[in-house]
């Protein structure tokens, strides 16, 4: 018997779509990382993307989205940065709970999907988790995984084909005190 843990984040990468389509702060999601990188690093704005409530580990279907911690100097770049960072914070919350519930120490986060092309987000994810993050060369691995499994079943591939996926690695560089401060700010938000 094998068990799997799943953590549900209701609004992850879609928060950038909201920034593009509803707020009009970006022309496309590809701009998010560069714009976030230009933000004031001292800005303390947090976006809680509870547009449909909050998933794991909070499970609050009545929660509402909010921007908090803004100052007079908070602008477009700082709001985009808060949107990028809220994705990483939510993933960090889920991974912390999974590690606690399974009593395991997570050594690396392997990611896929469109946001993996966003170097700012991948680096922040690594920094906030204090773990390496491995992003694949190809952003969508689900289709590749299905094709690899079919190929293995047909005898075309061996199981080692999964090791052929090339990944970029992001290593944490954020100081521990700053990481704690940011995580505490997120929890408060």
C-alpha positions in Angstrom: 0.0 0.0 0.0 1.2 3.5 -0.8 -0.1 6.8 0.3 0.0 10.2 -1.4 -0.5 13.6 0.2 -2.2 16.4 -1.8 -2.5 20.0 -0.8 -5.0 22.2 -2.5 -4.1 25.8 -3.3 -7.2 27.4 -4.8 -5.5 30.3 -6.5 -1.9 29.8 -7.5 -0.6 30.8 -10.9 -4.1 32.2 -11.7 -3.3 35.1 -9.5 -1.0 36.4 -12.2 -3.8 36.0 -14.7 -5.9 38.2 -12.4 -3.1 40.8 -12.3 -3.1 40.8 -16.1 -6.8 40.6 -17.0 -8.6 42.3 -14.1 -6.1 44.8 -12.8 -4.4 45.5 -16.1 -1.0 45.9 -14.4 0.8 43.7 -17.0 0.3 43.1 -20.7 1.1 39.4 -20.2 2.1 36.9 -17.5 5.6 36.9 -19.0 6.2 40.4 -17.6 5.5 39.4 -14.0 9.0 38.2 -13.0 10.9 41.2 -14.5 8.4 43.7 -13.0 8.5 42.0 -9.6 12.3 42.1 -9.7 12.1 45.9 -10.1 10.0 46.3 -6.9 11.3 47.9 -3.8 12.7 44.9 -1.8 11.8 46.6 1.5 8.1 46.9 0.5 5.9 44.8 2.9 2.9 44.3 0.7 1.2 40.9 0.9 -1.6 39.6 -1.4 -3.8 37.0 0.1 -5.5 35.5 -3.0 -8.6 34.1 -1.3 -10.8 34.9 -4.2 -12.6 31.6 -3.7 -11.6 31.1 0.0 -8.4 29.5 1.3 -7.3 26.0 0.7 -4.7 24.0 2.7 -3.8 24.3 5.5 -6.4 27.0 6.4 -9.6 25.5 4.8 -11.6 28.7 5.1 -14.2 28.9 2.4 -15.4 32.2 3.7 -12.0 34.0 3.5 -11.8 37.0 1.2 -8.8 38.2 -0.9 -6.9 41.2 0.4 -3.8 43.4 -0.2 -2.2 44.4 3.1 0.9 46.1 4.3 1.0 48.7 1.6 2.7 52.1 2.1 2.6 55.4 0.2 5.4 54.1 -2.0 3.7 50.8 -2.9 3.0 50.8 -6.7 2.5 48.6 -9.7 5.8 46.7 -9.2 5.2 46.0 -5.5 1.7 44.7 -6.1 3.0 42.4 -8.9 5.7 41.2 -6.5 3.1 40.5 -3.8 1.1 38.5 -6.4 4.2 36.5 -7.3 5.2 35.9 -3.7 1.8 34.7 -2.6 2.1 31.7 -4.9 5.3 30.7 -3.1 3.9 31.4 0.3 0.9 29.1 -0.3 3.1 26.3 -1.6 5.4 26.7 1.4 2.3 26.4 3.7 1.3 23.2 2.0 4.8 21.7 2.0 5.2 22.5 5.7 2.0 20.7 6.6 2.9 17.7 4.4 6.3 17.4 6.0 4.7 17.6 9.4 1.9 15.1 8.7 4.2 12.6 6.9 7.1 13.2 9.3 9.5 13.6 6.4 12.1 16.2 5.6 11.6 17.5 2.1 15.0 17.8 0.3 14.0 19.4 -3.0 10.9 20.8 -4.7 10.3 19.7 -8.3 7.9 21.9 -10.1 6.1 22.1 -13.5 3.6 24.3 -15.2 3.7 27.7 -16.8 5.0 29.6 -13.8 8.2 27.6 -13.9 9.5 29.9 -16.6 9.4 32.8 -14.1 12.9 33.0 -12.7 11.9 35.5 -10.0 9.1 33.2 -8.7 11.4 30.1 -8.8 14.1 31.9 -6.9 11.7 33.3 -4.3 10.2 29.8 -3.9 13.6 28.4 -3.2 14.4 31.3 -0.8 11.2 31.0 1.1 11.4 27.2 1.4 15.1 27.3 2.1 15.2 24.3 -0.4 16.5 23.8 -3.9 13.8 24.1 -6.5 14.2 22.1 -9.8 12.3 23.6 -12.8 12.1 21.5 -15.9 13.3 22.7 -19.3 9.8 22.0 -20.6 7.1 23.6 -18.5 4.3 21.0 -18.9 5.4 17.6 -17.6 2.0 16.0 -17.4 1.8 15.1 -21.1 5.4 14.0 -21.1 4.8 11.8 -18.1 1.8 10.1 -19.8 3.9 9.6 -22.9 6.8 8.2 -20.9 4.5 5.8 -19.1 3.0 4.6 -22.4 6.4 4.1 -23.8 7.6 2.1 -20.8 4.5 -0.1 -21.0 5.1 -0.6 -24.7 8.8 -1.4 -24.1 10.0 1.6 -26.0 11.5 3.3 -22.9 13.0 2.1 -19.6 12.1 3.7 -16.3 15.4 5.7 -16.6 13.7 7.9 -19.1 12.4 10.0 -16.2 16.0 10.8 -15.3 16.5 12.4 -18.7 14.3 15.4 -17.9 16.7 18.4 -17.7 16.0 20.9 -14.9 17.3 24.3 -13.9 18.1 24.4 -10.2 17.4 27.4 -8.0 19.2 27.4 -4.7 18.2 29.5 -1.6 20.2 32.7 -1.0 17.9 34.6 1.3 19.2 35.2 4.9 17.3 33.2 7.6 16.2 36.3 9.5 14.6 37.8 6.3 13.0 34.5 5.5 11.5 34.3 9.0 10.3 37.9 8.8 8.6 37.4 5.4 7.0 34.1 6.5 5.7 35.8 9.7 4.3 38.7 7.6 2.5 36.2 5.4 1.0 34.3 8.4 -0.2 37.6 9.8 -1.8 38.6 6.5 
